[in-house]
Amino acid sequence: MLAAGKKVPASLTGILVGEGEPKKIKLAELWQKKPLILYFYPKDSTPGCTTEAQCFRDNSAALKKAGYTVVGCSRDNEKAHKKFIDAQELNFPLLFDDTGKITEGFGVWAEKSMYGRKYMGILRATFVIDTTGKITHVFDKVSVKTHALDILQAVNA
């Protein structure tokens, strides 16, 4: 997993959903104007991911006031992202990692285990990235109910 102090590869691309028509963008476009809170989550419309997204939605005004842009990222496709955004009335976009290079580049694509079955999936983690592409904070222990507030507290400290 990428650590605080590391630079994010600017060439990584994904499909941004939730701001007009879905469009392919370079990840660097997301942090060049304002610091970015990029959170990774396993799957749209699952209980934990829904709770986490609602927490970001409900605290987005405070995060924007603090100067941050919020973007969620998973490997779910554009259609699933759009449905999730609409169902949860999300006020921030989601990034579709269509090639898998973003989740792999951040080190959040890893082997997981459930009920003794091993599989590959996304680790729940969040990276705060400044306008130069440098990671300032990493959150790899996440409480989905308070995650946005925990980030706000850390970046305001």
Backbone as JSON Lines, residues from 0, in Angstrom:
{"i":0,"aa":"M","n":[0.85,-1.18,0.0],"ca":[0.0,0.0,0.0],"c":[0.9,1.24,0.0]}
{"i":1,"aa":"L","n":[0.52,2.23,-0.81],"ca":[1.3,3.47,-0.83],"c":[1.26,4.12,0.54]}
{"i":2,"aa":"A","n":[2.36,4.75,0.92],"ca":[2.49,5.37,2.24],"c":[2.48,6.89,2.13]}
{"i":3,"aa":"A","n":[2.19,7.54,3.25],"ca":[2.27,9.0,3.31],"c":[3.67,9.43,2.91]}
{"i":4,"aa":"G","n":[3.76,10.51,2.15],"ca":[5.03,11.02,1.68],"c":[5.37,10.58,0.27]}
{"i":5,"aa":"K","n":[4.71,9.53,-0.22],"ca":[4.95,9.04,-1.58],"c":[4.15,9.85,-2.59]}
{"i":6,"aa":"K","n":[4.66,9.88,-3.83],"ca":[3.95,10.53,-4.93],"c":[3.09,9.5,-5.64]}
{"i":7,"aa":"V","n":[1.91,9.94,-6.04],"ca":[0.99,9.07,-6.78],"c":[1.35,9.15,-8.26]}
{"i":8,"aa":"P","n":[1.42,8.03,-8.97],"ca":[1.69,8.09,-10.41],"c":[0.6,8.9,-11.13]}
{"i":9,"aa":"A","n":[0.98,9.99,-11.75],"ca":[0.03,10.9,-12.38],"c":[-0.62,10.32,-13.64]}
{"i":10,"aa":"S","n":[-0.02,9.3,-14.2],"ca":[-0.51,8.74,-15.46],"c":[-1.67,7.77,-15.29]}
{"i":11,"aa":"L","n":[-2.01,7.38,-14.06],"ca":[-3.11,6.45,-13.84],"c":[-4.41,7.06,-14.35]}
{"i":12,"aa":"T","n":[-5.23,6.24,-15.0],"ca":[-6.5,6.73,-15.54],"c":[-7.67,5.87,-15.06]}
{"i":13,"aa":"G","n":[-8.85,6.48,-15.06],"ca":[-10.08,5.79,-14.72],"c":[-11.24,6.52,-15.36]}
{"i":14,"aa":"I","n":[-12.44,6.04,-15.13],"ca":[-13.63,6.67,-15.68],"c":[-14.4,7.33,-14.54]}
{"i":15,"aa":"L","n":[-14.57,8.65,-14.62],"ca":[-15.25,9.41,-13.58],"c":[-16.75,9.4,-13.87]}
{"i":16,"aa":"V","n":[-17.54,9.0,-12.87],"ca":[-18.99,8.9,-12.98],"c":[-19.62,9.82,-11.94]}
{"i":17,"aa":"G","n":[-20.61,10.59,-12.36],"ca":[-21.34,11.42,-11.39],"c":[-21.21,12.9,-11.62]}
{"i":18,"aa":"E","n":[-20.42,13.3,-12.58],"ca":[-20.3,14.72,-12.95],"c":[-20.56,14.82,-14.44]}
{"i":19,"aa":"G","n":[-21.83,14.84,-14.81],"ca":[-22.18,14.82,-16.22],"c":[-22.01,13.42,-16.78]}
{"i":20,"aa":"E","n":[-21.67,13.34,-18.04],"ca":[-21.46,12.04,-18.68],"c":[-20.18,11.4,-18.16]}
{"i":21,"aa":"P","n":[-20.16,10.08,-17.99],"ca":[-18.91,9.41,-17.58],"c":[-17.79,9.75,-18.55]}
{"i":22,"aa":"K","n":[-16.6,10.02,-18.01],"ca":[-15.48,10.37,-18.88],"c":[-14.18,9.79,-18.34]}
{"i":23,"aa":"K","n":[-13.32,9.43,-19.27],"ca":[-11.99,8.91,-18.94],"c":[-11.13,10.11,-18.51]}
{"i":24,"aa":"I","n":[-10.48,10.0,-17.37],"ca":[-9.62,11.08,-16.89],"c":[-8.32,10.51,-16.34]}
{"i":25,"aa":"K","n":[-7.32,11.37,-16.3],"ca":[-6.08,11.03,-15.6],"c":[-6.31,11.37,-14.13]}
{"i":26,"aa":"L","n":[-5.82,10.52,-13.27],"ca":[-5.99,10.72,-11.84],"c":[-5.45,12.09,-11.41]}
{"i":27,"aa":"A","n":[-4.39,12.54,-12.04],"ca":[-3.79,13.83,-11.68],"c":[-4.78,14.99,-11.84]}
{"i":28,"aa":"E","n":[-5.74,14.86,-12.75],"ca":[-6.74,15.92,-12.93],"c":[-7.58,16.13,-11.68]}
{"i":29,"aa":"L","n":[-7.67,15.11,-10.84],"ca":[-8.49,15.21,-9.64],"c":[-7.83,15.98,-8.51]}
{"i":30,"aa":"W","n":[-6.5,16.03,-8.48],"ca":[-5.83,16.73,-7.37],"c":[-5.13,18.01,-7.79]}
{"i":31,"aa":"Q","n":[-5.11,18.35,-9.04],"ca":[-4.34,19.52,-9.46],"c":[-4.92,20.84,-8.98]}
{"i":32,"aa":"K","n":[-6.23,20.91,-8.78],"ca":[-6.85,22.17,-8.36],"c":[-7.05,22.25,-6.85]}
{"i":33,"aa":"K","n":[-7.42,21.12,-6.24],"ca":[-7.67,21.07,-4.8],"c":[-7.15,19.74,-4.27]}
{"i":34,"aa":"P","n":[-6.75,19.71,-3.0],"ca":[-6.35,18.42,-2.42],"c":[-7.5,17.42,-2.54]}
{"i":35,"aa":"L","n":[-7.14,16.17,-2.68],"ca":[-8.1,15.11,-2.96],"c":[-8.16,14.09,-1.83]}
{"i":36,"aa":"I","n":[-9.38,13.71,-1.48],"ca":[-9.61,12.57,-0.59],"c":[-10.1,11.46,-1.5]}
{"i":37,"aa":"L","n":[-9.25,10.48,-1.75],"ca":[-9.57,9.36,-2.62],"c":[-9.78,8.14,-1.74]}
{"i":38,"aa":"Y","n":[-11.04,7.7,-1.67],"ca":[-11.3,6.53,-0.84],"c":[-11.65,5.33,-1.7]}
{"i":39,"aa":"F","n":[-11.09,4.2,-1.32],"ca":[-11.3,2.93,-2.02],"c":[-12.27,2.09,-1.2]}
{"i":40,"aa":"Y","n":[-13.2,1.46,-1.89],"ca":[-14.18,0.61,-1.23],"c":[-14.43,-0.61,-2.1]}
{"i":41,"aa":"P","n":[-14.84,-1.73,-1.49],"ca":[-14.96,-2.97,-2.25],"c":[-16.07,-3.03,-3.3]}
{"i":42,"aa":"K","n":[-17.31,-2.61,-2.96],"ca":[-18.4,-2.86,-3.9],"c":[-19.58,-1.92,-3.66]}
{"i":43,"aa":"D","n":[-20.1,-1.38,-4.76],"ca":[-21.29,-0.53,-4.69],"c":[-22.46,-1.29,-4.07]}
{"i":44,"aa":"S","n":[-23.28,-0.54,-3.35],"ca":[-24.58,-1.02,-2.83],"c":[-24.49,-2.17,-1.84]}
{"i":45,"aa":"T","n":[-23.35,-2.36,-1.21],"ca":[-23.24,-3.34,-0.13],"c":[-23.37,-2.56,1.19]}
{"i":46,"aa":"P","n":[-23.74,-3.21,2.28],"ca":[-24.02,-2.47,3.52],"c":[-22.89,-1.56,4.01]}
{"i":47,"aa":"G","n":[-21.68,-2.09,4.15],"ca":[-20.58,-1.27,4.65],"c":[-20.2,-0.15,3.71]}
{"i":48,"aa":"C","n":[-20.2,-0.42,2.42],"ca":[-19.84,0.59,1.43],"c":[-20.92,1.67,1.33]}
{"i":49,"aa":"T","n":[-22.16,1.28,1.52],"ca":[-23.26,2.25,1.51],"c":[-23.14,3.17,2.73]}
{"i":50,"aa":"T","n":[-22.89,2.61,3.89],"ca":[-22.73,3.41,5.11],"c":[-21.56,4.38,4.96]}
{"i":51,"aa":"E","n":[-20.46,3.91,4.42],"ca":[-19.29,4.79,4.23],"c":[-19.61,5.91,3.26]}
{"i":52,"aa":"A","n":[-20.26,5.6,2.14],"ca":[-20.61,6.62,1.15],"c":[-21.57,7.65,1.75]}
{"i":53,"aa":"Q","n":[-22.52,7.19,2.56],"ca":[-23.45,8.11,3.21],"c":[-22.72,9.03,4.18]}
{"i":54,"aa":"C","n":[-21.72,8.51,4.85],"ca":[-20.91,9.33,5.77],"c":[-20.19,10.43,5.0]}
{"i":55,"aa":"F","n":[-19.61,10.1,3.86],"ca":[-18.96,11.13,3.03],"c":[-19.99,12.12,2.49]}
{"i":56,"aa":"R","n":[-21.14,11.6,2.04],"ca":[-22.2,12.48,1.54],"c":[-22.63,13.48,2.62]}
{"i":57,"aa":"D","n":[-22.87,12.98,3.82],"ca":[-23.37,13.82,4.89],"c":[-22.34,14.82,5.42]}
{"i":58,"aa":"N","n":[-21.07,14.56,5.16],"ca":[-20.01,15.45,5.65],"c":[-19.27,16.16,4.52]}
{"i":59,"aa":"S","n":[-19.81,16.08,3.31],"ca":[-19.1,16.67,2.16],"c":[-18.99,18.18,2.25]}
{"i":60,"aa":"A","n":[-19.98,18.87,2.82],"ca":[-19.9,20.33,2.94],"c":[-18.72,20.72,3.82]}
{"i":61,"aa":"A","n":[-18.54,20.03,4.92],"ca":[-17.42,20.33,5.82],"c":[-16.08,20.0,5.16]}
{"i":62,"aa":"L","n":[-16.03,18.92,4.4],"ca":[-14.79,18.55,3.7],"c":[-14.47,19.58,2.6]}
{"i":63,"aa":"K","n":[-15.49,20.04,1.88],"ca":[-15.29,21.07,0.86],"c":[-14.84,22.37,1.51]}
{"i":64,"aa":"K","n":[-15.46,22.73,2.63],"ca":[-15.08,23.95,3.35],"c":[-13.62,23.89,3.8]}
{"i":65,"aa":"A","n":[-13.15,22.69,4.13],"ca":[-11.76,22.5,4.53],"c":[-10.82,22.49,3.32]}
{"i":66,"aa":"G","n":[-11.41,22.53,2.09],"ca":[-10.6,22.64,0.88],"c":[-10.35,21.35,0.13]}
{"i":67,"aa":"Y","n":[-11.14,20.32,0.39],"ca":[-10.91,19.01,-0.22],"c":[-12.01,18.6,-1.19]}
{"i":68,"aa":"T","n":[-11.6,17.83,-2.18],"ca":[-12.51,17.17,-3.1],"c":[-12.57,15.7,-2.68]}
{"i":69,"aa":"V","n":[-13.75,15.09,-2.71],"ca":[-13.92,13.69,-2.36],"c":[-14.26,12.89,-3.61]}
{"i":70,"aa":"V","n":[-13.59,11.76,-3.78],"ca":[-13.9,10.83,-4.87],"c":[-13.77,9.41,-4.31]}
{"i":71,"aa":"G","n":[-14.8,8.59,-4.56],"ca":[-14.76,7.17,-4.19],"c":[-14.29,6.36,-5.38]}
{"i":72,"aa":"C","n":[-13.62,5.23,-5.14],"ca":[-13.11,4.41,-6.23],"c":[-13.3,2.93,-5.94]}
{"i":73,"aa":"S","n":[-13.81,2.22,-6.94],"ca":[-13.89,0.76,-6.89],"c":[-13.78,0.24,-8.32]}
{"i":74,"aa":"R","n":[-13.87,-1.06,-8.46],"ca":[-13.81,-1.66,-9.79],"c":[-15.2,-1.91,-10.36]}
{"i":75,"aa":"D","n":[-16.24,-1.44,-9.67],"ca":[-17.59,-1.55,-10.22],"c":[-17.68,-0.71,-11.48]}
{"i":76,"aa":"N","n":[-18.52,-1.13,-12.42],"ca":[-18.61,-0.43,-13.71],"c":[-19.44,0.86,-13.63]}
{"i":77,"aa":"E","n":[-19.5,1.57,-14.75],"ca":[-20.2,2.85,-14.8],"c":[-21.66,2.73,-14.4]}
{"i":78,"aa":"K","n":[-22.33,1.68,-14.89],"ca":[-23.75,1.5,-14.61],"c":[-23.98,1.29,-13.11]}
{"i":79,"aa":"A","n":[-23.17,0.46,-12.47],"ca":[-23.29,0.22,-11.04],"c":[-23.01,1.5,-10.25]}
{"i":80,"aa":"H","n":[-21.98,2.26,-10.66],"ca":[-21.68,3.53,-9.99],"c":[-22.84,4.51,-10.11]}
{"i":81,"aa":"K","n":[-23.4,4.64,-11.29],"ca":[-24.51,5.57,-11.51],"c":[-25.7,5.2,-10.64]}
{"i":82,"aa":"K","n":[-26.02,3.91,-10.61],"ca":[-27.13,3.43,-9.78],"c":[-26.87,3.73,-8.3]}
{"i":83,"aa":"F","n":[-25.64,3.51,-7.84],"ca":[-25.26,3.75,-6.44],"c":[-25.35,5.25,-6.12]}
{"i":84,"aa":"I","n":[-24.84,6.08,-7.01],"ca":[-24.9,7.54,-6.82],"c":[-26.36,7.99,-6.7]}
{"i":85,"aa":"D","n":[-27.2,7.52,-7.6],"ca":[-28.61,7.92,-7.6],"c":[-29.34,7.41,-6.36]}
{"i":86,"aa":"A","n":[-29.16,6.14,-6.02],"ca":[-29.86,5.54,-4.89],"c":[-29.48,6.19,-3.56]}
{"i":87,"aa":"Q","n":[-28.21,6.58,-3.42],"ca":[-27.74,7.17,-2.16],"c":[-27.66,8.7,-2.2]}
{"i":88,"aa":"E","n":[-28.06,9.28,-3.32],"ca":[-28.02,10.74,-3.51],"c":[-26.64,11.29,-3.15]}
{"i":89,"aa":"L","n":[-25.62,10.63,-3.71],"ca":[-24.25,11.05,-3.43],"c":[-23.96,12.38,-4.09]}
{"i":90,"aa":"N","n":[-23.24,13.24,-3.39],"ca":[-22.9,14.57,-3.88],"c":[-21.41,14.69,-4.21]}
{"i":91,"aa":"F","n":[-20.84,13.57,-4.62],"ca":[-19.45,13.51,-5.06],"c":[-19.36,12.4,-6.1]}
{"i":92,"aa":"P","n":[-18.36,12.45,-6.97],"ca":[-18.25,11.43,-8.03],"c":[-17.58,10.15,-7.56]}
{"i":93,"aa":"L","n":[-17.75,9.12,-8.37],"ca":[-17.09,7.84,-8.15],"c":[-16.2,7.55,-9.36]}
{"i":94,"aa":"L","n":[-15.1,6.88,-9.11],"ca":[-14.15,6.55,-10.15],"c":[-14.22,5.05,-10.42]}
{"i":95,"aa":"F","n":[-14.41,4.7,-11.68],"ca":[-14.42,3.31,-12.12],"c":[-13.0,2.97,-12.54]}
{"i":96,"aa":"D","n":[-12.38,2.07,-11.8],"ca":[-11.02,1.61,-12.13],"c":[-11.15,0.54,-13.21]}
{"i":97,"aa":"D","n":[-11.32,0.98,-14.45],"ca":[-11.62,0.08,-15.56],"c":[-10.46,-0.84,-15.95]}
{"i":98,"aa":"T","n":[-9.24,-0.44,-15.66],"ca":[-8.08,-1.28,-16.0],"c":[-7.53,-2.03,-14.79]}
{"i":99,"aa":"G","n":[-7.91,-1.63,-13.6],"ca":[-7.37,-2.22,-12.38],"c":[-6.05,-1.62,-11.96]}
{"i":100,"aa":"K","n":[-5.52,-0.71,-12.76],"ca":[-4.19,-0.15,-12.47],"c":[-4.2,0.82,-11.29]}
{"i":101,"aa":"I","n":[-5.34,1.47,-11.03],"ca":[-5.39,2.41,-9.9],"c":[-5.34,1.62,-8.58]}
{"i":102,"aa":"T","n":[-6.22,0.62,-8.44],"ca":[-6.24,-0.15,-7.21],"c":[-4.93,-0.91,-7.0]}
{"i":103,"aa":"E","n":[-4.35,-1.4,-8.07],"ca":[-3.06,-2.08,-7.96],"c":[-1.95,-1.09,-7.63]}
{"i":104,"aa":"G","n":[-1.98,0.09,-8.27],"ca":[-0.96,1.11,-8.04],"c":[-0.94,1.63,-6.61]}
{"i":105,"aa":"F","n":[-2.12,1.72,-6.0],"ca":[-2.2,2.17,-4.61],"c":[-1.97,1.03,-3.62]}
{"i":106,"aa":"G","n":[-1.93,-0.2,-4.12],"ca":[-1.7,-1.35,-3.26],"c":[-2.92,-1.79,-2.48]}
{"i":107,"aa":"V","n":[-4.11,-1.46,-2.99],"ca":[-5.34,-1.85,-2.28],"c":[-6.03,-3.05,-2.92]}
{"i":108,"aa":"W","n":[-5.46,-3.58,-4.01],"ca":[-5.96,-4.81,-4.62],"c":[-5.17,-5.93,-4.0]}
{"i":109,"aa":"A","n":[-5.83,-6.76,-3.2],"ca":[-5.09,-7.75,-2.42],"c":[-5.93,-9.0,-2.19]}
{"i":110,"aa":"E","n":[-5.25,-10.02,-1.73],"ca":[-5.97,-11.25,-1.39],"c":[-6.74,-11.04,-0.09]}
{"i":111,"aa":"K","n":[-8.0,-11.44,-0.12],"ca":[-8.86,-11.35,1.05],"c":[-9.39,-12.74,1.35]}
{"i":112,"aa":"S","n":[-10.01,-12.89,2.51],"ca":[-10.54,-14.19,2.89],"c":[-11.88,-13.99,3.6]}
{"i":113,"aa":"M","n":[-12.87,-14.81,3.2],"ca":[-14.16,-14.79,3.86],"c":[-14.67,-16.23,3.97]}
{"i":114,"aa":"Y","n":[-15.01,-16.62,5.18],"ca":[-15.5,-17.98,5.43],"c":[-14.53,-19.03,4.87]}
{"i":115,"aa":"G","n":[-13.23,-18.76,5.01],"ca":[-12.21,-19.7,4.57],"c":[-11.92,-19.68,3.07]}
{"i":116,"aa":"R","n":[-12.67,-18.88,2.32],"ca":[-12.47,-18.79,0.88],"c":[-11.57,-17.59,0.58]}
{"i":117,"aa":"K","n":[-10.53,-17.79,-0.19],"ca":[-9.62,-16.7,-0.55],"c":[-10.0,-16.16,-1.92]}
{"i":118,"aa":"Y","n":[-9.9,-14.86,-2.06],"ca":[-10.24,-14.2,-3.33],"c":[-9.53,-12.85,-3.38]}
{"i":119,"aa":"M","n":[-9.46,-12.26,-4.56],"ca":[-8.85,-10.94,-4.72],"c":[-9.94,-9.88,-4.61]}
{"i":120,"aa":"G","n":[-9.63,-8.79,-3.93],"ca":[-10.6,-7.72,-3.76],"c":[-9.93,-6.44,-3.3]}
{"i":121,"aa":"I","n":[-10.74,-5.4,-3.17],"ca":[-10.24,-4.09,-2.77],"c":[-10.26,-3.96,-1.25]}
{"i":122,"aa":"L","n":[-9.14,-3.54,-0.7],"ca":[-9.04,-3.22,0.72],"c":[-9.64,-1.84,0.93]}
{"i":123,"aa":"R","n":[-10.39,-1.68,1.99],"ca":[-10.97,-0.37,2.3],"c":[-9.85,0.53,2.83]}
{"i":124,"aa":"A","n":[-9.56,1.61,2.11],"ca":[-8.49,2.53,2.51],"c":[-8.74,3.89,1.87]}
{"i":125,"aa":"T","n":[-8.17,4.91,2.48],"ca":[-8.33,6.27,1.97],"c":[-6.98,6.97,1.95]}
{"i":126,"aa":"F","n":[-6.77,7.75,0.88],"ca":[-5.54,8.51,0.71],"c":[-5.88,9.97,0.53]}
{"i":127,"aa":"V","n":[-5.22,10.83,1.28],"ca":[-5.36,12.28,1.1],"c":[-4.15,12.72,0.29]}
{"i":128,"aa":"I","n":[-4.43,13.37,-0.85],"ca":[-3.39,13.73,-1.81],"c":[-3.37,15.23,-2.0]}
{"i":129,"aa":"D","n":[-2.19,15.85,-1.87],"ca":[-2.11,17.31,-2.05],"c":[-2.06,17.67,-3.54]}
{"i":130,"aa":"T","n":[-1.98,18.95,-3.85],"ca":[-2.06,19.41,-5.24],"c":[-0.8,19.11,-6.05]}
{"i":131,"aa":"T","n":[0.23,18.55,-5.42],"ca":[1.42,18.12,-6.16],"c":[1.4,16.62,-6.42]}
{"i":132,"aa":"G","n":[0.39,15.92,-5.9],"ca":[0.3,14.49,-6.07],"c":[0.96,13.69,-4.96]}
{"i":133,"aa":"K","n":[1.34,14.37,-3.88],"ca":[1.98,13.7,-2.75],"c":[0.91,13.28,-1.74]}
{"i":134,"aa":"I","n":[1.03,12.06,-1.24],"ca":[0.1,11.56,-0.24],"c":[0.46,12.15,1.12]}
{"i":135,"aa":"T","n":[-0.52,12.81,1.74],"ca":[-0.28,13.43,3.05],"c":[-0.8,12.59,4.21]}
{"i":136,"aa":"H","n":[-1.84,11.81,3.96],"ca":[-2.43,10.95,4.99],"c":[-2.9,9.64,4.35]}
{"i":137,"aa":"V","n":[-2.78,8.56,5.1],"ca":[-3.31,7.26,4.68],"c":[-4.15,6.73,5.83]}
{"i":138,"aa":"F","n":[-5.35,6.28,5.5],"ca":[-6.25,5.68,6.48],"c":[-6.53,4.25,6.02]}
{"i":139,"aa":"D","n":[-5.94,3.27,6.72],"ca":[-6.17,1.88,6.33],"c":[-6.97,1.12,7.39]}
{"i":140,"aa":"K","n":[-7.26,1.76,8.47],"ca":[-8.17,1.23,9.49],"c":[-9.38,2.15,9.48]}
{"i":141,"aa":"V","n":[-10.48,1.65,8.94],"ca":[-11.62,2.51,8.66],"c":[-12.86,2.06,9.42]}
{"i":142,"aa":"S","n":[-13.5,3.01,10.1],"ca":[-14.83,2.8,10.65],"c":[-15.79,3.47,9.69]}
{"i":143,"aa":"V","n":[-16.6,2.69,8.99],"ca":[-17.44,3.25,7.92],"c":[-18.43,4.29,8.44]}
{"i":144,"aa":"K","n":[-18.83,4.2,9.69],"ca":[-19.81,5.14,10.25],"c":[-19.21,6.52,10.53]}
{"i":145,"aa":"T","n":[-17.92,6.59,10.79],"ca":[-17.3,7.86,11.19],"c":[-16.12,8.26,10.3]}
{"i":146,"aa":"H","n":[-15.93,7.55,9.2],"ca":[-14.72,7.72,8.4],"c":[-14.49,9.16,7.94]}
{"i":147,"aa":"A","n":[-15.49,9.79,7.38],"ca":[-15.33,11.17,6.89],"c":[-14.98,12.11,8.04]}
{"i":148,"aa":"L","n":[-15.58,11.92,9.18],"ca":[-15.28,12.77,10.34],"c":[-13.85,12.52,10.84]}
{"i":149,"aa":"D","n":[-13.41,11.27,10.81],"ca":[-12.04,10.95,11.22],"c":[-11.03,11.63,10.31]}
{"i":150,"aa":"I","n":[-11.32,11.65,9.0],"ca":[-10.43,12.31,8.05],"c":[-10.43,13.81,8.3]}
{"i":151,"aa":"L","n":[-11.6,14.39,8.48],"ca":[-11.7,15.83,8.73],"c":[-10.91,16.23,9.97]}
{"i":152,"aa":"Q","n":[-11.02,15.44,11.01],"ca":[-10.27,15.72,12.23],"c":[-8.76,15.66,11.97]}
{"i":153,"aa":"A","n":[-8.32,14.68,11.21],"ca":[-6.88,14.51,10.94],"c":[-6.34,15.63,10.08]}
{"i":154,"aa":"V","n":[-7.07,16.04,9.03],"ca":[-6.54,17.07,8.14],"c":[-6.62,18.46,8.78]}
{"i":155,"aa":"N","n":[-7.48,18.63,9.76],"ca":[-7.59,19.92,10.44],"c":[-6.64,20.02,11.64]}
{"i":156,"aa":"A","n":[-5.99,18.9,12.0],"ca":[-5.1,18.9,13.17],"c":[-3.82,19.65,12.88]}
